[in-house]
Amino acid sequence: MAEQKSIAALQPHLALAKGQGPAACADIIMRATDAPGCYVFGELLDLPSIAALESHPEYAKYHKLLRIFAYGTYTDYLAHADSLPPLSPTQTTKLKQLTLVTLATHARTTPLTYTNLQSTLAIPTVRLLEDLVISTIYASLLTGKLDTLRQRVEVTSTFGRDIAPGDVDAMLETMENWGAQCEAVLGDIEAEIQRVFESAEKVKKEEAEYNKMVERKRDGSGGSIQSMLRGKRGGEEGGDEMEVDEELGRGGRRKRGGVVKKR
């Protein structure tokens, strides 16, 4: 969203710069880098009339300034400030904001501590630094927050700046490394899925074999179970008769249908 707004803000300057002479192009560069909401300059750099300034003895410094705004930093400007056009307060703030975006993209290797940022951006106080960070967030150039307790800036995402020609190869290498890591992770996931599938099949097979074994046991012992039950009942009945026989030895009992019962 921020990139689209910035591209839209650049369009009037692109239209004005087409076919213009060196002096007019230099003025357009100063206007574009000072314009509110304009944070990308790659298309302007690619215009033939602007590109011609690079070899112009008087106006080459404006082309160099535009390159710094496109993909350089405030440190780059300070290193060549004597040979570059002076910056307005708005241009200074914008270049520091863009520098903060670049620093945020390397936050993993260089933490965005207040101390580091104040030194890099040449900001004398913590209050001014926090104001710059807040203005950068409001401009949608980065998403993050101030950690005042630990004196650092926590960034979750950044605006996409222009890409320097020399950075393309490094970016391609980074993308290739990232692709290789993704393939390795996918390979591990597929291997884990296969292990889970094989484990589930093994459990299923073992369960089926167990059920078959239970069925065989049940079918093979059915008759003996019935015999055991009959034997148990017979034993119980025999016990009763024995008790009755013992009682008969003392006399006074009757028989009915061949079964001796107690009175």
WOMO-V379405 format. One record per pair of residues at least 4 apart in sequence whose ideal C-beta (glycine too) atoms are under 6 Angstrom apart, sorted by the first residue. I is the first residue (numbers start at 1). J is the second residue. D is the distance in whole Angstrom. If there is no record, write none. Layout:
{{I:J:D} {I:J:D}}
This chain:
{{2:140:4} {2:159:5} {3:160:6} {5:37:6} {6:38:6} {6:39:4} {6:40:5} {9:37:4} {9:38:4} {10:14:6} {10:38:5} {13:28:5} {13:32:4} {14:43:6} {16:28:6} {17:25:6} {17:28:5} {17:47:5} {17:49:6} {17:50:6} {20:24:4} {20:25:5} {20:49:5} {22:53:6} {22:56:5} {22:59:5} {25:49:5} {25:50:5} {25:53:6} {26:59:5} {26:62:4} {29:62:5} {29:66:5} {32:38:6} {33:69:5} {33:91:5} {34:88:6} {34:90:5} {34:91:5} {40:162:6} {41:45:6} {41:66:6} {41:69:5} {41:70:4} {42:70:6} {42:162:4} {44:50:6} {45:66:6} {45:70:6} {53:59:5} {53:62:6} {53:63:4} {54:60:6} {54:63:5} {56:60:5} {61:83:6} {61:84:5} {65:84:5} {65:85:6} {68:72:3} {68:76:5} {68:77:5} {70:162:4} {71:161:6} {71:162:5} {71:164:4} {72:76:4} {73:99:4} {73:102:6} {74:95:5} {74:96:5} {74:99:4} {74:121:6} {80:84:5} {87:91:4} {87:92:5} {96:121:5} {96:132:6} {97:136:5} {97:141:6} {100:136:5} {101:141:5} {101:142:6} {101:158:5} {101:159:5} {101:161:6} {104:142:5} {104:155:4} {104:158:5} {105:158:6} {106:110:5} {107:112:5} {107:155:6} {112:152:6} {112:153:4} {113:152:5} {114:126:6} {114:151:4} {117:121:6} {117:129:6} {118:123:5} {118:129:6} {123:128:5} {123:129:5} {130:146:6} {133:153:6} {136:141:5} {136:142:6} {141:159:4} {142:155:5} {142:158:5} {143:156:5} {143:157:4} {144:153:6} {144:154:5} {144:155:4} {144:156:6} {145:154:5} {147:152:5} {147:154:5} {163:167:5} {167:171:6} {216:220:6} {221:225:6} {244:260:4} {248:253:5} {255:260:5}}
